[in-house]
């Protein structure tokens, strides 16, 4: 730490020891040997901070930043050992230490299966209420008119677009990937297939190559998969506009899409095994994987990818627009995911995003709850410390291995090179 000697005039009780924020931050930067980067929406021009130097803690940079930032509703985020970013306060995002404190507090609330199940039931009930899911479902179109495209045949699987009218003039847009052909041994052996609902994340639309590879490969191995557009993305953007995605309505709409698709697939298709129903998605799709698993007990296995953290709820209103994290006195994504216990769950994490803490913090917390059922082996964590926030090959392989194990899919059909990458327009239902 550098020694700093500062002489400031007119610093008295009568002036509230005010200082320019810019000058103060320069002094803090020199004192602690770090740099600050201010987000574009953080305005320091003309700001003067009362009791400025008294907010500095010479023994703690982070306490100093807390004392300065909270006055303006800012927050700080450590980028590396020498760089800190100053941003506006974000309610879904907290520091890792806060996540640990949340997990420690939650762990005091239950010490056995009975106490946990009381907590679990409260979470299910209150999350549903805070999401306002039932009011949304009541507003949906009666009978939910559905359009299905022609089936397109590929090597060992088919694709078919689905469009369901939810509310008047607004639709769910998705694509069904299903096993086909004599090559699929699982289909010959058992006419009923596993179902995997696949909420999408904030990568460039569901039409992208890696999503087609993932769903096509799972279909070749024997699972019926279905994905859907985010609200205000893809075809949905044509109906409601891109700005609609950044609203609380997007949160409940996307949750309802997963819920309604699951219901439609189980009631309208005859080739689905209701004992092998899964949910799988990455990033924001991981948020809705956890949410659908919590809301619908028909889900038998789930795989949230690059999502689970105790200190981040998802930065988009489509993940945190409704205050579900306030349920039952306060919760977090790790506890909401644990509602799946003791059913099989795969958690995929990496070293390049908020899931970097998963192996040391969130996974042991969830394992403890699975332990109430003597089922610690039912939850697994694949951590990729050298990877970043994406759904690339190693993450897809982890998902394949998981569903092969829990749903008995056919590993001999695992070959991404056999998947046909269709053009975007082929996967759209209405807007050609």
N, C-alpha and C positions, 0 to 999 in steps of 0.2 A: 504494500500500500504506500502511495506517495504522500509525503507531508506537504500540506498546503497552508500557506499563510495569506489571509485575505483581509484587507482593510476596506471597510464599507462605511461611507458617511451617512449621517442621518438615520442610523439604526437605533431607535429608542422605543420605549414602551408606547410613547405617543404616536409614533409612526407604525406601530405594530410590527416593527422589525422587517418591514416589507423589502423584497428584492425582486428584480426582474427574473422571471422563470428562466429565460435564456441564459442569463449570467450564472444563476445558481446551478443549472445543469452542466455548464462548462466547468464550474468548480468541482462538482461531483465527479465529472468525467476525469479530471486531472487527479483528484484525490484517490480514486479507486483504480485508475489506469484502464478505463473502459471507454467504449464509444456508444453513442445513442443514435438510433435511427427513429425518426418520428413518422408515423403513418400519415398519409395525405389528409386525413380528416381530423388530425390533432393540430390545433391552432395555438401557437405559443405567442403570437405577435401581440405586444402590448400587455401581456399578462404579468401581474405582480403578485407574488405569493406572501401572505402575512406569516410572520414568525418563521421565515424561510430557513435560516441557519439552525434554528432549534429543531427543525425536522430532520436534520442530518444526524445519522448515527455512525460515528467514526468506526465502529466495530462491525457494521453490517450494511453493505450496499443495498440488499434487498429490503431491509426495514426502511432505509432512507427513501428508496423508490416508492414503497408503500405510502409513506407519509406525504410525499409530494403528489403522487398520482391520484390518490383517493380524493384529494381536495377538488380536483377537476373531473372526477369520474373517468379517469384514465386507468390503464393498467400496463404493466411491464411484462415483457416476455424475453427470456434469455435465448438468444440465437446461437451463441457459442461462448467460449470463455471470455471474449473481449467485446462482444456486441450485444446490446440490449435494444429491443424494439418497444417503442411507446405507442400504445393504441388506445382507442376508446374502450370503455368497459364493455365486455361481452358476457351476457348472462349464461350462455351455455358452456363457457370455457373457464377453467380454473387451473391453478398451478398443481403440479404433481403432488406436492406435499398436502394440498387440500384434499386431493383424491384419497390419499392414504388416511388422512384424518376421518374422512367420510366412511371409508371401509372399516376403520377401527371402531367408529361409533355404531355403525350398523351391526357389527359383530357382537356388540353387547346386548342386542335386542333379542337374540335367540341362541339357545345352547343345545337344542334338541329338535327332533323332527316335529313335534307337536307345536312348539313355539314358532318354528319357521313356517309351518303350514297356516297358522293363524295370520302371520305377517303376509305370506303369499296371497292368501285370500283377500286381504285388505288391499294389497297392491293391484290385483286383478280388477277388483271392483272399482277402485278409485281411478286407476288409469283409464278405464273405459269411460267413467263419468267425466273426467277432465278432458279427455279427447272428444267428448260429445259424439261418440260413434253412433249410439242408438238414435239420436235426433237426426243425424245425417242419413242413416239407413231409412228412417221413416220418410225422409224427403225424397227418396229415390223413386224413379218411375216404377209403377206396378208392372209385374211380370218381367221387367228388365229385357226389352227386345234385344236380340243378339243376331249379329251377322257373322257368318263364317265364309272365308274365301275357299277357292278350290284348293285341294291338297296338292302340294308339290313334292315329288318323290326324289330322294337322294340315296346315297350309299348307306343302307342300313337304317334310315330314318326318314321321316317326312316333316314338312313344315306347313302350317296352316294359320292364317291370320284370324284373329277374333276381335270383334268390336261389340261391346255391351253398352247400351245406353243406361247411364246411372241416374243423373238428374236431367231434367228437360234440356235437350240440346247439348249435353256434355257426356262424353263417352270414355270408356276404358278401351284402350288400344293395346293389343298384345299379339304375340305369336306363340303357337303351340308346337313344340318339337316332340315327336312321338316315334317309338321304335317301329321298324317295319322290316319285311323281307325274311326269307328263310335263313339268312345269316345270323339272325338274332336268336341264340339258343334259349334265352330266358323267355322269349315270347312263345316258343314251341312248348316249353315245359309248363308255363303258367300264363294263362290268358290275362291275368290281372297284373298291371304294371304299377311300380312305384310312381308317385306323383311328387314333383319338386316345384314349388312356386318360387319364382326368382325375381324379387324386387330389385330395381336397378339403382345404381349410384350416380354420382354427378360426373361421370366420364361422358365423352361425347356420344350421347344417345345409345339406345339399346341395339341399334343396327350395326354397331362396330364389330370388328373381326373377332376380338377375344371373347365377346359374349356369344356370338354364333358358334365359335369353337367349343366353348364350355357347354352350352345347352345341346348342341348337336352331338357332342361326344357322350354326354350323359344319356341322351336318347338312344344312341347306338348301343349303349351298354344295357338298356332296358328300362329307363325311366322316362315317363312323360313329363316334360318341363314346359313351363309357361312363364313368360316375362310380360312386362307392360310398361308403357311410357310413364315417366314422371308427369305430374300435373304441370301444365304449362311448357312441356318439352315435347319434341317430336310432333306427332299429329295433334296432341292435346294443345300445343302452342297455337295451332291454327284456329282452335275454338275459343280459347280464353286469353291468349296473349302471353308473352314471356314473363311479364311482371307478376302474373297470377301465381307463378311458382314461389315467389318470395312472400307468401301470405300464410296465415294460420290455416286457411282453408286447404292449402296443399297438404298439410300434415294429416288432417282427417281424410281427405280425398284419397291420398296414396294408401293410407291404412285400410280404407274401405275397398280399394281396388284389390289388395291382397286377399282380404276377407271374402269378397264377393267372387273372385276368381276361384278360390279354394272351394267355396260352396258350389259354384257352377260345375267345376270339374268333377266333384264327387257325386253330384246329383244328375248331371246330364250325360256323362260318359259312363259306359259300362265296362271299360277296361282298366279301371283304377282300383287298386287294392287299398281300402281305407286304413289298413294297419301299417302301410308304408307311405306315409305322407310327410314330406320334408319341406323346409324353407331354407333358402340360401341366397345371400347377397353380400356385396362388398360396399364399404364406405357408407353412404346414405342408404344403400340397399341393406347394409348390415343393421342400421337403425330399424328399418321396417321388417327385417328378419326377426329381430328381438321382439318387436311390437306384435307381429302376427302370431309368433309362438306363445306370447303371453295371453293374447286375446282369445285364441282358438285352441281348445284342448285336443282337437282332432290332429294337430301337428304332433308327429311322433319323433322327429329329429330335426335339428337345425344347425346351420353353419354360417354364423356371422363372420365376415372376413374384413380385416383391417378396420375394425370398428370399436371393439370393446375397450372402454376406458372408464375410470371412475371420475376423471377430471374433465371430460369433454362429452357433451350431450349431442353433438352434431350442430354445426354452425349455421345451418340453413333453416328458415322457418318451416320447411317441409318436414324437418326432423324435430324441431323444438318450438313450433308455433303455438301449440297447446301446452299448458304447464304440467305435463305428466310427471316431470321430475320432482314436483312438490307433493306428490301422492304419499299418503301414509306418513306424513311428518317430514318427508324428504327422502329421496332415493337417488340412484344413479344407474347408468347402463349396466354395470356389472351385476347389481342386485336384480334388475329387471330380467337380465339374461338367466340368472339362477332360478327363476320361476320354472324353467324347463325341467329342473331336477325331478326325478332321476332319469329322464329320457336322454338319449344320446345327443351330445353337442360337440361340435368342432369349433374352436376359436383359433383363427389364423391372425397372427400379428407380425409386425416387422420393426426394424430399428429406426426407420425414417419418418415416423409420424407419431401421433398420440398413443399408439398401441405399443410403444417401446417399453412401457412399464408392465405390460400384461404378464410376463412370466413371473415377476417378483411380487406384483401387487394383486391384480384382478383375478388371475387364474387360481392362486392359492385360496383367495376368498371364495370363489365359486366352488372349488374342490371341497372346501369345508362343508358347504351346504349339501353337496352330493354325498358327503360322508355321513350325513344324517340318515341316508338310505342305504349305507354300505355300498355305494355305487360310484366311488371316485373314478373307477375305470371307465365310466360312461361319458366322462367329459375329457377332452384332450385339447392340448394347445400345440400348434405347429408355429414356432417362432422363427422368423427369418431375419436375423440381426443386420445383415448387410443389404437388405432390400428396402424399398420405399413404398409409398402409398400407391398401389396399383393392383391389378388382378392378372399379373403375368403368369408365366408357365408354372413356376414352383407353387404358387398359390392355387392355381387350377388343379395341379397334381394332388395337393393335399385334399381338396374337395372330392376329387375322383376316388382317392383311397378311402375316404370316410364313407361315402355312399356305397361303395363296393362292399365295405364291411357291414354296414348297418342295414342295407336294403338288399344285399345279395346280388348286386349287379354283375354283369359279365365282363371281367377284366380283359378277356381276349379281344373284346371289341374296342378297347381303348386305343384310338389312333386319331389324333387331331387332324392329320393330313387328309383323312377321308371326308372331312366336313366341307361342304360346299359353302363358300362365302357369297351369299346373295347380295345384290345391290340394295341400297336403302329402300328404293321404291317397291321392291318385291315384298318387303315386310310391313308395308303400310296397308291399312284397311279401306279408308275412305278417300283420302286426299292423294290422288295420283298425279 
